[in-house]
Amino acid sequence: MSISSQKTSHSIFGYDCDGAAAKSDKVGPLDSTYVTMRDGVRIALDIVRPMGDDANTKRDTILVMTRYWRGTKGESSNQWADLLVPSGFAVVVGDSRGTGASSGQWPYHRARPETLDFSEILDWIVAQPWSTGQVIGYGLSYTANTADWMAERNHPALKGIIPRFADYDSYEDCFFPGGVPNLFVVQTWSANVKELDRNVKILANGQRSPGVRPVGPDGEADLAEALRDHERAVPISEGFQQVTFKDDRPTTWGGVSMIEWSTQEVADRISRSRTPTQNLAGWFDGGTAQGAIRRFLGQSNPMNLIIGPWNHGGDYAYDPLRDHGETIVPTFASQYANDVRFAGLCFNGEAGKQQGKVLHYYTLGEGAWKSTRSWPPAATRQRWYMTSSSRLSSSPGEAGFDQLEVDSTAGDVETSRWATQIDRRQVDYGDRRQFDAARLAYTGEPLTRDLEVTGHPVVHLNVTSTREDGAFLVYLEAVRPDGVSLYLTEGQLRAVHRKVWTDSPFRALGPQHSYLRRDAEPLIPGDAAILTFTLNPISALLPAGHRLRVVLAGSDKTTFATVPADGRPPILKFHRGQAGCWIDLPVIEA
């Protein structure tokens, strides 16, 4: 693999990016069983092996643990088996405790009883006559997070993990980015999983699913008992309502904070496991790219990190700087072919022999893949000021201010980076000018040459508010010569979290915030205050003739909660001049 940000247009993963996985075997029959945990909770597992295997045919195993049902009643297989068994693996898919057909209760993500189960499930796989004793944790979204926690268990059978589009820190990357409640995801996701735990799923065609697959000959009775367990669990949304700070401990979660179920917080334990990891993330998938980069910086185990222009799941690419409909490699099928290739390297021991980490990333507009062993890339910080007459300028201009009365009813597109985390829909931000009425927009002069922005833009706001708290949203956009404004990235910060965490392990990326209650700093109405924070990372090459655009907002009702929740919306003054508002862009010199 190439390093030091060398450009590569194809085969950056060691194979043709448009190639599909070879299907060497067919999918065999499905077997379901319960495995009893240390406390009596029974975990439902599906086991699928290649067609023609006898009881003692040895196979390396892919393990997927989900809270979205391991399979549907009446179906003869599951999506993971159909995807991976043809490549010669045994595939085990389990319902996490308190979900699907498993007994117990599911209180919140990756509760400690759930993650401890993974050691016992790995023990069970190793003891099977068809097992080689080698396992890889695999998954997408929630199942990617469970794969991460398998590595935390440091089990000798685990030879690698492939987490696709994981939330490395659920507070910052998903539910409270910048400390602002992501109300759309909190409410929608919480309601969806509670319905699953009642054995209800509405399909894409509007029809109701027949329910989760029972286990074995007494499956219906066992499932009914498990569902009674599930019904006693308090909806996770009630806990989210008690969270403002990362260390808040909702009573409905038994006094556990979101810190306890953050993969980021167990980075040292995962590093000690030396588990080889291949992680995929998307520039346009919530905060997964931010989390992936923090994983890259914070863990020392062998790592192959891939960030593309993807939605949640990677089945849709989005590059607003290129022609609509243009194929962007690797395609969805090719991503999975690469997963199979990496799994093979883990099983044969080659991945474990690799030293260090490699990050592969896609640059918007340029349509190129690049690879590096360090992050952030060497860049020049280029400062752009928000000046009078809605101009974005390299000079600060005269002192003054621009006023914004926050419209708490103003929203944004329903096909955003946050919405895709719910249904893996295609991301599309359209022409951003449609939202200008409720925002402040600052636009630069046409670029005289191409400009590559790669890394984490940093925004500095000197602001006066009429309220003690607020949501500050900043968007970075590129304006085409025809005037259409294209979304590149965004960042947000809830004002009460504005204290900069100077000891953050990620301070090289830009200003960081602890989101801890002890560091709360409410605004003083009428007094000027500084808010400085990083935007979500991006890599984009803006062609000459395009213009940079920075947009400031105080609300996005489509996605985020109104802050403050009651009372008159804030009236904000964004100060201009040398001590005013600006954005620092990480610019890569040609």
MOHUBEL-V850972 format. One record per residue. RES is the residue in one letter. PHI is phi as a letter, one per 20 degrees, with the letter a starting at -180 (NA if undefined). OMEGA is omega in whole degrees, -180 to 180 (none if undefined). Layout:
# MOHUBEL-V850972
((RES:PHI:OMEGA) (RES:PHI:OMEGA))
This chain:
# MOHUBEL-V850972
((M:NA:179) (S:f:-179) (I:c:178) (S:l:175) (S:l:175) (Q:f:-179) (K:f:173) (T:b:-178) (S:e:180) (H:b:171) (S:l:-180) (I:f:-179) (F:d:177) (G:n:176) (Y:b:178) (D:f:-175) (C:f:179) (D:d:-179) (G:f:178) (A:d:180) (A:f:176) (A:f:-179) (K:d:-173) (S:e:-178) (D:c:175) (K:d:-178) (V:f:179) (G:e:-178) (P:f:-180) (L:e:175) (D:c:177) (S:d:179) (T:b:171) (Y:d:172) (V:c:-175) (T:e:180) (M:e:-175) (R:g:-177) (D:d:178) (G:n:177) (V:f:-178) (R:d:-178) (I:d:180) (A:e:180) (L:c:167) (D:d:176) (I:c:178) (V:c:180) (R:c:-179) (P:f:179) (M:g:177) (G:n:178) (D:f:171) (D:e:-173) (A:f:-174) (N:d:177) (T:f:-174) (K:f:178) (R:c:165) (D:f:-170) (T:c:169) (I:d:-180) (L:d:177) (V:c:176) (M:d:-171) (T:c:168) (R:d:-179) (Y:d:-177) (W:m:178) (R:f:179) (G:a:-177) (T:d:180) (K:g:178) (G:n:179) (E:e:-174) (S:e:-179) (S:b:173) (N:b:-172) (Q:f:-177) (W:f:178) (A:f:180) (D:f:-178) (L:f:-165) (L:d:179) (V:f:179) (P:g:178) (S:e:173) (G:n:-180) (F:e:160) (A:e:-178) (V:c:177) (V:d:178) (V:c:-177) (G:c:170) (D:e:176) (S:g:-176) (R:g:-180) (G:n:-180) (T:c:177) (G:l:179) (A:e:178) (S:f:178) (S:e:-179) (G:n:-179) (Q:c:179) (W:d:-176) (P:e:-177) (Y:a:-176) (H:g:171) (R:l:173) (A:g:-174) (R:g:176) (P:g:179) (E:f:-177) (T:f:175) (L:f:178) (D:g:-173) (F:f:178) (S:f:-178) (E:f:177) (I:f:175) (L:f:176) (D:g:-178) (W:f:180) (I:f:-178) (V:g:-178) (A:f:-177) (Q:f:-177) (P:f:-179) (W:e:-175) (S:e:171) (T:e:-175) (G:n:-180) (Q:d:-175) (V:c:171) (I:c:173) (G:e:-172) (Y:b:174) (G:r:-178) (L:c:177) (S:m:-179) (Y:g:-179) (T:f:172) (A:f:179) (N:f:177) (T:f:176) (A:f:176) (D:g:-177) (W:f:171) (M:f:179) (A:f:178) (E:f:-178) (R:f:177) (N:l:-179) (H:e:-177) (P:f:-179) (A:f:-176) (L:e:-175) (K:d:179) (G:r:174) (I:c:177) (I:c:177) (P:e:-180) (R:d:173) (F:m:-180) (A:e:169) (D:e:-177) (Y:f:173) (D:c:-171) (S:f:178) (Y:f:-173) (E:e:-173) (D:e:-173) (C:c:-167) (F:e:180) (F:b:180) (P:f:-176) (G:m:-177) (G:n:-180) (V:e:-178) (P:f:177) (N:e:-170) (L:f:-179) (F:f:-179) (V:f:-180) (V:g:-175) (Q:f:-176) (T:f:-178) (W:f:-179) (S:f:179) (A:f:-179) (N:f:-177) (V:f:176) (K:f:176) (E:f:176) (L:g:-179) (D:f:170) (R:e:-180) (N:m:180) (V:c:173) (K:b:177) (I:e:-176) (L:f:-178) (A:f:-180) (N:e:179) (G:n:179) (Q:e:179) (R:e:178) (S:f:176) (P:f:176) (G:o:-178) (V:f:-179) (R:f:173) (P:f:-178) (V:d:170) (G:m:-174) (P:f:177) (D:d:-171) (G:g:-176) (E:f:179) (A:f:178) (D:f:179) (L:f:179) (A:f:178) (E:f:179) (A:f:-180) (L:f:175) (R:f:174) (D:f:-176) (H:f:-175) (E:f:-179) (R:f:-180) (A:f:178) (V:f:179) (P:g:-178) (I:f:-179) (S:f:179) (E:f:175) (G:f:180) (F:g:179) (Q:f:180) (Q:e:-176) (V:d:164) (T:d:-177) (F:d:-176) (K:f:-178) (D:e:173) (D:f:-174) (R:c:-178) (P:g:179) (T:f:-178) (T:f:176) (W:d:179) (G:m:178) (G:m:179) (V:e:179) (S:e:178) (M:f:175) (I:f:-176) (E:f:179) (W:d:175) (S:e:175) (T:g:-180) (Q:g:-176) (E:f:179) (V:d:-178) (A:g:-179) (D:f:-180) (R:f:177) (I:f:178) (S:f:-179) (R:f:179) (S:f:-178) (R:l:-178) (T:f:176) (P:f:-173) (T:c:167) (Q:d:-174) (N:c:175) (L:d:178) (A:b:-177) (G:c:174) (W:g:-174) (F:d:-180) (D:c:179) (G:l:178) (G:d:-176) (T:f:178) (A:f:176) (Q:g:180) (G:f:-180) (A:f:179) (I:f:176) (R:f:174) (R:g:-178) (F:g:-179) (L:f:-169) (G:e:-179) (Q:d:-178) (S:d:180) (N:f:180) (P:g:-170) (M:b:172) (N:c:-176) (L:d:-175) (I:c:178) (I:d:-179) (G:d:-178) (P:e:-165) (W:d:168) (N:e:177) (H:f:-178) (G:o:176) (G:n:-179) (D:e:174) (Y:c:174) (A:d:-179) (Y:b:176) (D:c:-175) (P:f:-179) (L:e:178) (R:c:-177) (D:f:179) (H:f:178) (G:n:179) (E:f:179) (T:f:179) (I:d:180) (V:e:0) (P:f:176) (T:f:-179) (F:g:180) (A:f:-179) (S:f:176) (Q:g:-179) (Y:f:175) (A:f:178) (N:f:175) (D:f:179) (V:f:179) (R:f:-180) (F:f:177) (A:g:178) (G:f:178) (L:f:177) (C:f:-177) (F:f:-180) (N:e:175) (G:n:-177) (E:f:-179) (A:f:-180) (G:f:179) (K:e:-178) (Q:f:178) (Q:d:174) (G:m:-170) (K:c:176) (V:c:177) (L:d:176) (H:d:-179) (Y:b:-178) (Y:e:177) (T:d:178) (L:g:178) (G:m:178) (E:f:-180) (G:m:-175) (A:d:172) (W:e:180) (K:c:-178) (S:c:-178) (T:b:173) (R:d:178) (S:b:178) (W:b:2) (P:f:176) (P:f:177) (A:f:-175) (A:b:174) (T:d:178) (R:f:-178) (Q:d:-174) (R:e:177) (W:c:-177) (Y:e:173) (M:e:-170) (T:d:-177) (S:f:179) (S:l:175) (S:m:-179) (R:d:171) (L:d:-168) (S:c:175) (S:f:177) (S:d:-174) (P:f:-179) (G:m:-176) (E:e:177) (A:f:-179) (G:r:176) (F:b:172) (D:d:-175) (Q:d:177) (L:c:172) (E:e:-173) (V:f:176) (D:d:-175) (S:f:178) (T:e:-176) (A:f:-179) (G:c:-178) (D:b:-177) (V:f:176) (E:e:180) (T:d:-174) (S:e:177) (R:f:-179) (W:e:-180) (A:f:-178) (T:f:179) (Q:f:179) (I:e:-173) (D:c:178) (R:l:179) (R:f:177) (Q:f:178) (V:e:177) (D:b:-178) (Y:e:177) (G:m:178) (D:e:-172) (R:f:-179) (R:f:-178) (Q:f:-177) (F:d:-173) (D:f:-174) (A:f:-176) (A:d:-174) (R:c:171) (L:d:-178) (A:c:180) (Y:c:-173) (T:c:180) (G:e:175) (E:f:178) (P:g:179) (L:f:180) (T:e:175) (R:b:179) (D:g:-179) (L:c:176) (E:d:175) (V:d:180) (T:c:-180) (G:p:-175) (H:d:173) (P:f:180) (V:c:-180) (V:d:179) (H:c:-178) (L:d:171) (N:d:-167) (V:c:172) (T:c:-176) (S:c:174) (T:e:-179) (R:c:-177) (E:e:-179) (D:b:180) (G:r:175) (A:d:180) (F:d:-177) (L:d:-178) (V:c:-179) (Y:d:173) (L:d:-175) (E:c:175) (A:c:-178) (V:d:177) (R:f:177) (P:g:179) (D:e:176) (G:n:180) (V:f:-179) (S:d:-172) (L:d:-180) (Y:f:173) (L:d:178) (T:a:-179) (E:b:172) (G:b:180) (Q:b:176) (L:b:170) (R:f:-169) (A:g:-177) (V:f:-180) (H:e:-167) (R:f:-180) (K:f:-179) (V:f:180) (W:e:-173) (T:f:-179) (D:e:-179) (S:f:176) (P:f:-178) (F:d:-176) (R:f:177) (A:f:-180) (L:e:-175) (G:p:-178) (P:g:179) (Q:d:-177) (H:c:-176) (S:f:-176) (Y:m:178) (L:e:-176) (R:f:-178) (R:f:-177) (D:d:-179) (A:f:177) (E:c:177) (P:f:174) (L:f:171) (I:d:-177) (P:g:179) (G:n:179) (D:d:178) (A:f:180) (A:b:178) (I:d:171) (L:c:178) (T:c:-175) (F:b:179) (T:e:171) (L:e:175) (N:f:-176) (P:f:-180) (I:b:168) (S:c:-176) (A:b:175) (L:d:180) (L:e:-179) (P:f:172) (A:g:-177) (G:n:173) (H:f:178) (R:c:174) (L:e:179) (R:b:175) (V:c:-176) (V:c:179) (L:d:180) (A:b:178) (G:d:179) (S:a:169) (D:b:-174) (K:f:-180) (T:f:-175) (T:d:-166) (F:d:176) (A:f:174) (T:f:179) (V:c:-6) (P:f:-174) (A:f:-178) (D:b:-179) (G:n:-178) (R:f:177) (P:g:-178) (P:f:165) (I:d:-172) (L:d:171) (K:d:177) (F:e:-173) (H:f:180) (R:d:177) (G:o:-176) (Q:g:-180) (A:d:-175) (G:e:-175) (C:d:178) (W:b:174) (I:c:176) (D:d:-178) (L:d:176) (P:e:-173) (V:d:176) (I:e:-180) (E:f:-178) (A:f:none))
